[in-house]
Amino acid sequence: MWPFGDGYMDRLIIRKLDTIIQMLDTIRRKEVFIMATMQDLVTQVQATAAGEASAIVLIQGLAAKIQELINAGADPVALQAAVDELKASSDALAAAVVAVPA
């Protein structure tokens, strides 16, 4: 009990403490939301990076296979055009992946 006798200070302190508790609870809820959002973002980045890496490997594998066909005597003009297109796509995708900020 405060020496003021009327309980005014007690009520004032309790109100201030309640306000602080409410503010801390709001901060905690926002932190939980931000962390959940951050985890979603990390998961999406990982999935995107894995998908891009898979696409690069696929495109490079297709280009190599077409090059094998050219080397085996298939129509070189048509196949070379396909190889060039796939290599360009692979290079563009690889450059886009590198350009993404960390």
Buried (B, 14 or more C-beta within 10 A) or exposed (E): EEEEEEEEEEEEEEEEEEEEEEEEEEEEEEEEEEEEEEEEEEEEEEEEEEEBEEBBEEBBEBBEEBBEBBEEEEEEEEBBEBBEEBBEBBEEBBEEBEEEEE
